[in-house]
Amino acid sequence: MNKPHINIDSFWLPRQSSTLAEKVDFGYYAAYWTGIVFFLLITGATVYLVLKYRRRTEKDKTSPIAHNTALEVTWSLIPLVILIWLFFVGLRSYVYASVAPAESYEIKVTGEMYLWTFIYPDGTAVVNELAVPKGRPVKLIMSSKDVLHSLYIPEFRVKQDVVPGLYTTIWFNATNAGDTALLCTEYCGSGHSDMLATVKVLEESDFEKWIEQQSGPSDLPPEELGKLLYAKKSCATCHSVDGSPMQGPTFKGIFGRNEEFSDGSRVAVDENYIRESILNPQAKVVKGFPAVMPTFRGLLKDREIDALIAYLKTVK
């Protein structure tokens, strides 16, 4: 599977790809350069004073000056003013990020070990690929099926916990067309590092076409549609087709293979077993592999399940 990537435009931060990013980055650089300036001033003053007032002879005595009121007030007030300013810089970004515009396009997000499912207003469900229109506010309404996750899109500067039994939200307005990465940033198990998704920012017309294409072209032969779904539905995240070991058993030569399960039973892989494994993956767990596959019930149409079965028959 091709890993999603993050576009880098500066030494410190990813590319700014949302309207929020500029505000967040301003706060970051305000704190960064304030720290740099004061570090240089304090370090420089320390070195200068150490050299200027060092003890040169045995007869030198320490100055009797106990304090300087004007100096003490100055070095208290200036940092206070700067800290208050930095607080309001951060508050501005927080308030902007907290309230989604009323006209936002809403997408339901479900996190589960170890994939993301995005459900669009028309019911279209897509795994590990989030397409959004450029220049239009998008609100993500998120929940988890199992453990705590955290959705993070570095280029958009948005990050929010995804919690079981609770809805959390974030919103953004994407400004750059193209692909970028979506990550899980809360450790959620052995497959945590594979819990990635690609964010596709599309022009409005291209976005509408993308929505229409999600069920796959109607004229594709079943095995070709199945191959397309294998990639689009992120089966490749856990199952190889070349025999290499991954989170789940390889699909190479799977049809007709005699599988042994964790309870000691065996079965020859056929159409019924594959369908059951897609809709109820915990019913029969292959020996030696963790029981982590989520159900795709409600995420795949019967035509798509049939296409996946047809494709798996061709993987030799």
C-alpha positions as CSV (number, residue, x, y, z in Angstrom):
1,M,0.0,0.0,0.0
2,N,1.3,3.5,-0.8
3,K,1.8,5.4,2.4
4,P,0.2,8.9,2.5
5,H,2.7,11.7,2.7
6,I,3.0,15.1,4.3
7,N,4.1,18.1,2.2
8,I,6.9,20.0,3.8
9,D,7.4,23.7,2.9
10,S,9.6,24.9,5.8
11,F,12.2,23.6,8.2
12,W,9.8,23.4,11.2
13,L,6.3,22.8,9.9
14,P,4.4,21.1,7.2
15,R,2.8,23.1,4.4
16,Q,-0.1,25.3,5.3
17,S,-3.1,23.7,3.7
18,S,-6.1,25.1,5.6
19,T,-7.4,28.5,6.8
20,L,-6.6,27.5,10.3
21,A,-3.0,26.6,9.6
22,E,-1.9,30.2,9.1
23,K,-3.3,31.2,12.5
24,V,-1.7,28.3,14.3
25,D,1.6,28.9,12.7
26,F,1.5,32.6,13.7
27,G,1.1,31.6,17.3
28,Y,3.9,29.0,17.0
29,Y,6.4,31.4,15.4
30,A,5.4,34.2,17.8
31,A,6.3,32.0,20.8
32,Y,9.4,30.7,19.0
33,W,10.9,34.1,18.0
34,T,10.0,35.6,21.4
35,G,12.0,32.8,23.0
36,I,14.9,33.2,20.7
37,V,15.1,37.0,21.3
38,F,15.0,36.6,25.1
39,F,17.5,33.8,25.0
40,L,20.0,35.9,23.1
41,L,19.3,39.0,25.3
42,I,19.6,37.1,28.6
43,T,22.6,35.0,27.5
44,G,24.4,38.0,26.1
45,A,23.7,40.1,29.2
46,T,24.9,37.3,31.4
47,V,28.2,36.9,29.5
48,Y,28.7,40.7,29.4
49,L,28.1,41.2,33.1
50,V,30.3,38.2,34.1
51,L,33.2,39.6,32.1
52,K,32.6,43.3,33.2
53,Y,32.2,42.7,36.9
54,R,34.4,39.7,37.4
55,R,36.8,39.9,40.4
56,R,40.1,41.2,39.2
57,T,42.1,41.5,42.4
58,E,42.0,40.2,46.0
59,K,40.9,43.7,47.1
60,D,37.8,43.9,44.9
61,K,34.6,43.9,47.0
62,T,31.0,43.2,46.1
63,S,28.8,46.2,45.4
64,P,26.4,47.1,48.3
65,I,23.5,47.7,46.0
66,A,20.6,45.4,47.1
67,H,18.1,46.0,44.3
68,N,16.9,48.3,41.6
69,T,13.1,49.0,41.7
70,A,12.9,50.4,38.2
71,L,14.8,47.5,36.7
72,E,12.7,44.9,38.6
73,V,9.4,46.5,37.6
74,T,10.6,46.6,33.9
75,W,11.7,43.0,33.7
76,S,8.4,42.0,35.3
77,L,6.0,44.1,33.2
78,I,7.6,43.4,29.8
79,P,7.3,39.6,30.1
80,L,3.8,40.0,31.5
81,V,2.6,42.0,28.5
82,I,4.2,39.5,26.1
83,L,2.6,36.5,27.9
84,I,-0.8,38.2,27.8
85,W,-0.3,38.9,24.0
86,L,0.7,35.2,23.4
87,F,-2.4,34.1,25.3
88,F,-4.7,36.1,23.1
89,V,-2.9,34.9,20.0
90,G,-3.6,31.3,21.1
91,L,-7.1,32.1,22.1
92,R,-7.9,33.5,18.7
93,S,-6.9,30.2,17.0
94,Y,-8.7,28.2,19.6
95,V,-12.0,30.0,19.2
96,Y,-11.7,29.9,15.4
97,A,-11.1,26.1,15.4
98,S,-13.8,25.4,18.0
99,V,-16.9,26.6,16.1
100,A,-17.6,25.2,12.6
101,P,-19.5,27.4,10.2
102,A,-23.2,26.6,9.9
103,E,-22.8,25.7,6.2
104,S,-20.1,23.1,6.8
105,Y,-20.2,19.9,4.8
106,E,-20.5,17.1,7.4
107,I,-18.7,13.7,7.2
108,K,-19.1,11.0,9.8
109,V,-15.8,9.4,10.9
110,T,-15.4,6.1,12.7
111,G,-12.1,5.0,14.1
112,E,-11.3,1.4,14.9
113,M,-8.3,-0.8,15.1
114,Y,-6.6,-0.1,12.6
115,L,-8.6,1.9,10.0
116,W,-10.7,5.0,9.5
117,T,-14.1,4.9,7.9
118,F,-15.6,8.0,6.4
119,I,-19.4,8.1,5.8
120,Y,-20.7,10.9,3.5
121,P,-24.2,12.5,3.7
122,D,-25.5,10.3,0.8
123,G,-24.4,7.1,2.7
124,T,-21.2,6.5,0.7
125,A,-18.7,4.8,3.0
126,V,-15.0,4.9,2.2
127,V,-12.2,3.3,4.2
128,N,-8.9,5.1,4.7
129,E,-9.5,7.8,2.1
130,L,-11.1,11.1,2.9
131,A,-12.0,13.3,0.0
132,V,-13.0,16.9,0.7
133,P,-13.8,19.9,-1.5
134,K,-11.3,22.7,-1.7
135,G,-12.4,26.1,-0.3
136,R,-15.4,24.7,1.5
137,P,-15.7,24.2,5.3
138,V,-15.9,20.5,6.3
139,K,-16.9,19.3,9.7
140,L,-15.9,15.8,10.9
141,I,-18.2,14.1,13.4
142,M,-16.1,11.4,15.0
143,S,-16.5,8.4,17.3
144,S,-14.6,5.1,18.0
145,K,-15.8,1.6,17.9
146,D,-13.2,0.2,20.3
147,V,-10.4,2.1,22.0
148,L,-9.2,5.7,22.1
149,H,-7.9,7.1,18.9
150,S,-6.8,10.5,17.8
151,L,-7.3,12.0,14.3
152,Y,-4.5,14.3,13.1
153,I,-4.1,16.1,9.8
154,P,-0.7,17.9,10.0
155,E,-1.1,20.1,7.0
156,F,-4.5,21.3,8.3
157,R,-3.2,21.8,11.9
158,V,-6.2,19.9,13.3
159,K,-6.1,17.2,15.9
160,Q,-8.8,15.7,18.1
161,D,-9.3,12.6,20.2
162,V,-11.8,10.0,18.9
163,V,-13.5,8.5,21.9
164,P,-15.7,5.3,22.3
165,G,-19.3,6.2,23.2
166,L,-18.8,9.9,22.5
167,Y,-18.9,12.3,19.5
168,T,-16.1,14.7,19.0
169,T,-15.8,17.2,16.1
170,I,-13.2,19.2,14.2
171,W,-13.6,21.3,11.1
172,F,-11.3,22.8,8.4
173,N,-11.4,24.6,5.2
174,A,-8.8,23.1,2.8
175,T,-6.8,25.6,0.6
176,N,-4.5,23.4,-1.4
177,A,-5.6,20.8,-3.9
178,G,-3.7,17.5,-3.7
179,D,-3.1,14.6,-1.3
180,T,-1.9,14.7,2.3
181,A,-1.7,12.4,5.3
182,L,-4.2,11.7,8.1
183,L,-2.7,9.9,11.1
184,C,-3.8,8.3,14.4
185,T,-1.7,9.9,17.1
186,E,-3.0,7.9,20.1
187,Y,-1.4,4.5,20.6
188,C,-4.1,1.9,20.0
189,G,-2.4,-1.4,19.6
190,S,0.2,-3.3,17.6
191,G,-1.1,-1.9,14.3
192,H,-1.2,1.7,15.4
193,S,1.5,2.8,13.0
194,D,-0.5,1.4,10.1
195,M,-3.6,3.4,11.0
196,L,-3.2,5.9,8.2
197,A,-5.5,7.5,5.7
198,T,-5.1,9.8,2.6
199,V,-6.8,13.1,2.5
200,K,-7.7,14.1,-1.1
201,V,-8.5,17.8,-1.5
202,L,-10.4,18.2,-4.8
203,E,-11.9,21.0,-6.8
204,E,-15.7,21.1,-6.3
205,S,-16.5,19.5,-9.7
206,D,-13.9,16.8,-9.1
207,F,-15.2,16.1,-5.7
208,E,-18.7,15.5,-7.0
209,K,-17.3,13.1,-9.6
210,W,-15.4,11.3,-6.8
211,I,-18.5,10.7,-4.8
212,E,-20.3,9.2,-7.8
213,Q,-17.4,6.8,-8.5
214,Q,-17.1,5.3,-5.1
215,S,-19.0,2.1,-5.8
216,G,-16.7,1.4,-8.7
217,P,-17.5,1.5,-12.5
218,S,-20.6,-0.5,-13.2
219,D,-19.1,-2.0,-16.4
220,L,-16.0,-3.5,-14.7
221,P,-15.7,-7.3,-14.6
222,P,-16.2,-8.6,-11.0
223,E,-12.6,-9.7,-10.5
224,E,-11.3,-6.3,-11.7
225,L,-13.8,-4.4,-9.4
226,G,-12.6,-6.7,-6.6
227,K,-9.0,-5.8,-7.2
228,L,-10.0,-2.1,-7.2
229,L,-11.9,-2.5,-3.9
230,Y,-8.9,-4.4,-2.4
231,A,-6.9,-1.2,-2.7
232,K,-9.7,1.3,-2.0
233,K,-11.1,-0.4,1.1
234,S,-7.6,-0.8,2.6
235,C,-7.6,-4.6,2.6
236,A,-3.9,-4.2,1.6
237,T,-3.2,-2.7,5.0
238,C,-3.4,-6.1,6.7
239,H,-3.4,-8.7,3.9
240,S,-0.7,-9.2,1.2
241,V,-1.3,-10.8,-2.2
242,D,2.3,-12.0,-2.6
243,G,2.6,-14.3,0.4
244,S,4.4,-11.9,2.7
245,P,3.4,-11.8,6.4
246,M,1.3,-8.9,7.6
247,Q,-1.2,-8.2,10.3
248,G,-3.6,-10.7,8.8
249,P,-3.2,-13.9,6.7
250,T,-2.0,-13.5,3.1
251,F,-4.6,-13.6,0.3
252,K,-2.1,-15.5,-2.0
253,G,-3.7,-18.8,-2.8
254,I,-6.5,-18.3,-0.3
255,F,-9.4,-19.7,-2.2
256,G,-9.6,-23.5,-1.5
257,R,-6.9,-23.3,1.2
258,N,-7.4,-25.3,4.3
259,E,-7.3,-22.8,7.2
260,E,-6.9,-23.7,10.8
261,F,-8.5,-21.4,13.4
262,S,-7.6,-20.3,16.9
263,D,-10.2,-22.8,18.3
264,G,-8.5,-25.7,16.6
265,S,-11.2,-26.2,13.9
266,R,-10.5,-26.1,10.1
267,V,-12.3,-25.2,7.0
268,A,-11.6,-25.0,3.2
269,V,-11.9,-21.4,2.1
270,D,-14.9,-20.9,-0.1
271,E,-17.4,-18.1,-1.0
272,N,-19.3,-18.5,2.3
273,Y,-16.2,-18.3,4.5
274,I,-15.0,-15.2,2.7
275,R,-18.4,-13.5,3.0
276,E,-18.6,-14.4,6.7
277,S,-15.0,-13.1,7.3
278,I,-16.0,-9.8,5.7
279,L,-19.2,-9.3,7.7
280,N,-18.4,-11.2,10.9
281,P,-14.6,-11.4,11.1
282,Q,-14.5,-12.6,14.7
283,A,-16.5,-15.7,14.0
284,K,-13.4,-17.6,12.7
285,V,-10.0,-16.2,13.6
286,V,-7.1,-17.8,11.7
287,K,-4.5,-19.4,14.1
288,G,-1.5,-17.3,14.7
289,F,-3.1,-13.9,13.9
290,P,-4.7,-11.4,16.3
291,A,-8.5,-10.9,16.3
292,V,-8.4,-7.3,15.2
293,M,-10.2,-7.1,11.9
294,P,-13.3,-4.9,12.1
295,T,-16.6,-5.8,10.4
296,F,-17.4,-4.3,7.0
297,R,-21.1,-4.8,7.5
298,G,-22.9,-1.8,6.1
299,L,-19.7,-0.6,4.4
300,L,-19.8,-2.9,1.4
301,K,-22.7,-3.7,-0.9
302,D,-23.5,-7.2,-2.0
303,R,-22.1,-6.5,-5.4
304,E,-18.8,-5.4,-3.8
305,I,-18.6,-8.4,-1.6
306,D,-19.2,-10.6,-4.7
307,A,-16.5,-8.7,-6.6
308,L,-14.0,-9.2,-3.7
309,I,-14.7,-13.0,-3.7
310,A,-14.2,-13.1,-7.5
311,Y,-10.9,-11.3,-7.1
312,L,-9.6,-13.5,-4.3
313,K,-10.2,-16.5,-6.6
314,T,-7.7,-15.1,-9.0
315,V,-4.9,-14.5,-6.4
316,K,-2.7,-17.5,-6.9
